[in-house]
Amino acid sequence: MLRQIPDRCSFVLLAAVAAMLAAPLAAQTGRDLLLPSGPEPQAQVGVIPSRLVEQAGEVPVSVRVRDVGSASHGVVGVPQAATELYQYDDGELEAGIYLLDDDTEEVLFEFEMAQRFRLRDEGTVDHAVACMGRGPDDTSADLEFSINFYSGGGRPQTLLAEYAATAELEAGFYVCFQLAGEVRGLALPGGNVWVAVSWQRGDPVGNTKLLMADTNGPGGGRRAFRGRAEAGGDLQAWEAYTGSDYKAFGIRLAVNHPDPDPDPDPDPDPDPDPDPDPDPDPDPEEGYTDCVPQTTPLMFDGGYSVRLCYETPAGEVGEGKGGIWASGESGLLWFFDSGNAEVLIKVLNGCSYNGHRWVFVAPVTDVAFNLQVTDGEGRSWSHRNRQGEVAAPARDTSAFECRE
């Protein structure tokens, strides 16, 4: 739900999606796997429209270990290109965001917003990028924020490192800062790594800076946020952002990965270290894609629409496509080649048998995907696959209750 506050900056409040959708989803036979479950969110996301914040050029900024003085707060040279840039936005950011208290709708004292990146291998940071904005009526150019690194699957968990940065912003513009300095060379494990930006509200509140967000790019990667209501208060627990309004936060990460074929150690250690402790229980969400399907390649009798999005092992996200063959109750979807069908789906009328529409899915792929069937009343049924696993077929003879 969008609510408008009538002031000259046209700020908009976005009620978090989980609170509105959790109750009806719990009652569905075919539970929507793309939408959140769990406790109600503690915060809302405040937004300033992009027409009030224009893009400026990219600027390199030095960073320092947090709470340790920096030799120089000025601009440093642009770092060399890293081996791999992890980025989920399309380079143009349409909204500036910050956090509001979910009860009082007041701006929180402190915000922290995180984007998850799935690193293909261990590596070291070349630089991080944080895209920050300043509203047109903000009277302070000073910007102070932290860039923080976490491990974790569904949400940020263990803090790996945190750094502080200072910069200046021109009113009505946003800047994507390249953060190098002491962050360069930070060792990161392969797999899931969270990069977060944290900052405090301005004084007065109208001087609060903004983290930029992409509303129409390719998206990908999980997002999470938390905040502190007042100075000295406790940080809230991390909340996963599961809405579709923001495809990506304005956070990027450039990583140098090691040579895949390094020279062997000429003098191996005759006494190798003992076996490390076993890994903790795996994240149950590991391997699934965060994509949300946007197009409708198949439409069946009774107003049942079929959508599917997929993510390749390289992180490329796409939409399932129809057009090979379809009837009023079944059809084929393809991903990469129209001559190579990936998923057969059927929505059958079983109303005269058990009072329900039936859904059958027969995928023949090991690519991660999210599939969604929706009826004309907004009820939905979902199926998904984990990256690298041969997708399992699905059958639900109670997917949709007949209402005619």
LINZINOR-V693574 format. One record per residue. RES is the residue in one small letter. SS is DSSP state (H for helix, E for strand, L for the rest). PHI is phi in whole degrees, 0 to 359 (999 if undefined). Layout:
BEGIN
res:RES ss:SS phi:PHI
res:RES ss:SS phi:PHI
END
This chain:
BEGIN
res:m ss:L phi:999
res:l ss:E phi:257
res:r ss:E phi:233
res:q ss:E phi:260
res:i ss:L phi:259
res:p ss:L phi:282
res:d ss:L phi:228
res:r ss:L phi:289
res:c ss:L phi:268
res:s ss:L phi:55
res:f ss:L phi:293
res:v ss:E phi:236
res:l ss:E phi:253
res:l ss:E phi:250
res:a ss:L phi:293
res:a ss:L phi:297
res:v ss:H phi:292
res:a ss:H phi:300
res:a ss:H phi:296
res:m ss:H phi:277
res:l ss:H phi:254
res:a ss:H phi:298
res:a ss:H phi:295
res:p ss:H phi:295
res:l ss:H phi:293
res:a ss:H phi:297
res:a ss:L phi:273
res:q ss:L phi:281
res:t ss:L phi:291
res:g ss:L phi:266
res:r ss:L phi:289
res:d ss:L phi:284
res:l ss:L phi:283
res:l ss:L phi:270
res:l ss:L phi:248
res:p ss:L phi:282
res:s ss:L phi:226
res:g ss:L phi:119
res:p ss:L phi:295
res:e ss:L phi:294
res:p ss:L phi:293
res:q ss:L phi:260
res:a ss:E phi:218
res:q ss:E phi:249
res:v ss:E phi:254
res:g ss:E phi:273
res:v ss:E phi:228
res:i ss:E phi:244
res:p ss:E phi:299
res:s ss:H phi:295
res:r ss:H phi:296
res:l ss:H phi:265
res:v ss:L phi:226
res:e ss:E phi:262
res:q ss:E phi:279
res:a ss:L phi:245
res:g ss:L phi:289
res:e ss:L phi:287
res:v ss:E phi:229
res:p ss:E phi:279
res:v ss:E phi:226
res:s ss:L phi:285
res:v ss:E phi:231
res:r ss:E phi:219
res:v ss:E phi:302
res:r ss:L phi:300
res:d ss:L phi:72
res:v ss:L phi:242
res:g ss:L phi:300
res:s ss:L phi:261
res:a ss:L phi:293
res:s ss:L phi:211
res:h ss:L phi:262
res:g ss:L phi:275
res:v ss:L phi:283
res:v ss:L phi:250
res:g ss:L phi:293
res:v ss:L phi:291
res:p ss:L phi:290
res:q ss:L phi:292
res:a ss:L phi:299
res:a ss:L phi:278
res:t ss:L phi:300
res:e ss:E phi:214
res:l ss:E phi:256
res:y ss:E phi:266
res:q ss:L phi:210
res:y ss:L phi:250
res:d ss:L phi:266
res:d ss:L phi:267
res:g ss:L phi:94
res:e ss:L phi:238
res:l ss:L phi:253
res:e ss:L phi:262
res:a ss:E phi:213
res:g ss:E phi:251
res:i ss:E phi:232
res:y ss:E phi:205
res:l ss:E phi:246
res:l ss:E phi:239
res:d ss:E phi:296
res:d ss:L phi:292
res:d ss:L phi:266
res:t ss:L phi:268
res:e ss:L phi:62
res:e ss:L phi:268
res:v ss:E phi:295
res:l ss:L phi:293
res:f ss:L phi:287
res:e ss:E phi:219
res:f ss:E phi:234
res:e ss:E phi:216
res:m ss:E phi:234
res:a ss:E phi:233
res:q ss:E phi:240
res:r ss:E phi:266
res:f ss:E phi:240
res:r ss:E phi:256
res:l ss:E phi:285
res:r ss:L phi:289
res:d ss:L phi:196
res:e ss:L phi:297
res:g ss:E phi:183
res:t ss:E phi:236
res:v ss:E phi:289
res:d ss:E phi:271
res:h ss:E phi:196
res:a ss:E phi:246
res:v ss:E phi:231
res:a ss:E phi:232
res:c ss:E phi:259
res:m ss:E phi:242
res:g ss:E phi:233
res:r ss:L phi:229
res:g ss:L phi:295
res:p ss:L phi:291
res:d ss:L phi:258
res:d ss:L phi:289
res:t ss:L phi:265
res:s ss:L phi:243
res:a ss:L phi:276
res:d ss:E phi:289
res:l ss:E phi:230
res:e ss:E phi:233
res:f ss:E phi:208
res:s ss:E phi:243
res:i ss:E phi:245
res:n ss:E phi:237
res:f ss:E phi:242
res:y ss:E phi:226
res:s ss:E phi:265
res:g ss:L phi:139
res:g ss:L phi:264
res:g ss:L phi:290
res:r ss:L phi:214
res:p ss:L phi:300
res:q ss:L phi:235
res:t ss:L phi:266
res:l ss:E phi:288
res:l ss:E phi:268
res:a ss:E phi:192
res:e ss:E phi:218
res:y ss:E phi:225
res:a ss:E phi:248
res:a ss:E phi:220
res:t ss:E phi:231
res:a ss:E phi:201
res:e ss:E phi:230
res:l ss:L phi:233
res:e ss:L phi:274
res:a ss:L phi:302
res:g ss:L phi:82
res:f ss:E phi:228
res:y ss:E phi:238
res:v ss:E phi:228
res:c ss:E phi:266
res:f ss:E phi:274
res:q ss:E phi:275
res:l ss:E phi:254
res:a ss:L phi:243
res:g ss:H phi:54
res:e ss:H phi:286
res:v ss:H phi:285
res:r ss:L phi:294
res:g ss:L phi:95
res:l ss:L phi:299
res:a ss:E phi:281
res:l ss:E phi:235
res:p ss:L phi:283
res:g ss:L phi:288
res:g ss:E phi:94
res:n ss:E phi:282
res:v ss:E phi:225
res:w ss:E phi:260
res:v ss:E phi:242
res:a ss:E phi:237
res:v ss:E phi:245
res:s ss:E phi:233
res:w ss:E phi:202
res:q ss:E phi:248
res:r ss:L phi:294
res:g ss:L phi:275
res:d ss:L phi:229
res:p ss:L phi:290
res:v ss:H phi:302
res:g ss:H phi:297
res:n ss:H phi:267
res:t ss:L phi:289
res:k ss:L phi:280
res:l ss:E phi:232
res:l ss:E phi:270
res:m ss:E phi:281
res:a ss:E phi:219
res:d ss:E phi:260
res:t ss:L phi:255
res:n ss:L phi:220
res:g ss:L phi:272
res:p ss:L phi:291
res:g ss:L phi:71
res:g ss:L phi:124
res:g ss:L phi:76
res:r ss:L phi:283
res:r ss:E phi:232
res:a ss:E phi:210
res:f ss:E phi:208
res:r ss:E phi:203
res:g ss:E phi:204
res:r ss:E phi:233
res:a ss:L phi:294
res:e ss:L phi:221
res:a ss:L phi:301
res:g ss:L phi:86
res:g ss:L phi:281
res:d ss:L phi:275
res:l ss:E phi:290
res:q ss:L phi:292
res:a ss:L phi:291
res:w ss:L phi:299
res:e ss:E phi:243
res:a ss:E phi:284
res:y ss:E phi:273
res:t ss:L phi:244
res:g ss:L phi:287
res:s ss:L phi:255
res:d ss:L phi:291
res:y ss:L phi:244
res:k ss:L phi:287
res:a ss:E phi:200
res:f ss:E phi:280
res:g ss:L phi:281
res:i ss:E phi:228
res:r ss:E phi:225
res:l ss:E phi:217
res:a ss:E phi:252
res:v ss:E phi:232
res:n ss:E phi:269
res:h ss:E phi:267
res:p ss:L phi:291
res:d ss:L phi:303
res:p ss:L phi:295
res:d ss:L phi:233
res:p ss:L phi:290
res:d ss:L phi:297
res:p ss:L phi:294
res:d ss:L phi:291
res:p ss:L phi:293
res:d ss:L phi:234
res:p ss:L phi:297
res:d ss:L phi:292
res:p ss:L phi:292
res:d ss:L phi:241
res:p ss:L phi:296
res:d ss:L phi:296
res:p ss:L phi:296
res:d ss:L phi:303
res:p ss:L phi:292
res:d ss:L phi:300
res:p ss:L phi:298
res:d ss:L phi:295
res:p ss:L phi:294
res:d ss:L phi:306
res:p ss:L phi:293
res:d ss:L phi:293
res:p ss:L phi:298
res:e ss:L phi:267
res:e ss:L phi:297
res:g ss:L phi:96
res:y ss:L phi:276
res:t ss:L phi:273
res:d ss:L phi:267
res:c ss:L phi:293
res:v ss:L phi:239
res:p ss:L phi:296
res:q ss:L phi:244
res:t ss:L phi:255
res:t ss:L phi:237
res:p ss:L phi:283
res:l ss:E phi:230
res:m ss:E phi:224
res:f ss:E phi:252
res:d ss:L phi:306
res:g ss:L phi:86
res:g ss:L phi:82
res:y ss:E phi:267
res:s ss:E phi:257
res:v ss:E phi:241
res:r ss:E phi:231
res:l ss:E phi:207
res:c ss:E phi:234
res:y ss:E phi:224
res:e ss:E phi:225
res:t ss:L phi:281
res:p ss:L phi:302
res:a ss:L phi:278
res:g ss:L phi:91
res:e ss:L phi:280
res:v ss:E phi:253
res:g ss:E phi:215
res:e ss:E phi:251
res:g ss:L phi:296
res:k ss:E phi:237
res:g ss:L phi:258
res:g ss:L phi:105
res:i ss:L phi:284
res:w ss:L phi:196
res:a ss:E phi:200
res:s ss:L phi:233
res:g ss:L phi:286
res:e ss:L phi:230
res:s ss:E phi:206
res:g ss:E phi:189
res:l ss:E phi:248
res:l ss:E phi:241
res:w ss:E phi:230
res:f ss:L phi:252
res:f ss:L phi:250
res:d ss:L phi:214
res:s ss:L phi:296
res:g ss:L phi:270
res:n ss:L phi:233
res:a ss:E phi:291
res:e ss:E phi:249
res:v ss:E phi:219
res:l ss:E phi:257
res:i ss:E phi:228
res:k ss:E phi:229
res:v ss:E phi:239
res:l ss:E phi:255
res:n ss:E phi:273
res:g ss:E phi:256
res:c ss:H phi:301
res:s ss:H phi:283
res:y ss:H phi:262
res:n ss:H phi:224
res:g ss:L phi:76
res:h ss:E phi:221
res:r ss:E phi:274
res:w ss:E phi:255
res:v ss:E phi:237
res:f ss:E phi:238
res:v ss:E phi:230
res:a ss:E phi:231
res:p ss:E phi:275
res:v ss:L phi:228
res:t ss:L phi:204
res:d ss:L phi:244
res:v ss:L phi:273
res:a ss:E phi:294
res:f ss:E phi:210
res:n ss:E phi:237
res:l ss:E phi:244
res:q ss:E phi:221
res:v ss:E phi:249
res:t ss:E phi:230
res:d ss:L phi:266
res:g ss:L phi:291
res:e ss:L phi:259
res:g ss:L phi:93
res:r ss:L phi:288
res:s ss:E phi:221
res:w ss:E phi:224
res:s ss:E phi:227
res:h ss:E phi:215
res:r ss:E phi:214
res:n ss:E phi:224
res:r ss:L phi:273
res:q ss:L phi:301
res:g ss:L phi:86
res:e ss:L phi:256
res:v ss:L phi:294
res:a ss:L phi:297
res:a ss:L phi:274
res:p ss:L phi:291
res:a ss:E phi:225
res:r ss:E phi:219
res:d ss:E phi:220
res:t ss:E phi:271
res:s ss:E phi:229
res:a ss:E phi:297
res:f ss:E phi:225
res:e ss:E phi:288
res:c ss:L phi:287
res:r ss:L phi:233
res:e ss:L phi:271
END
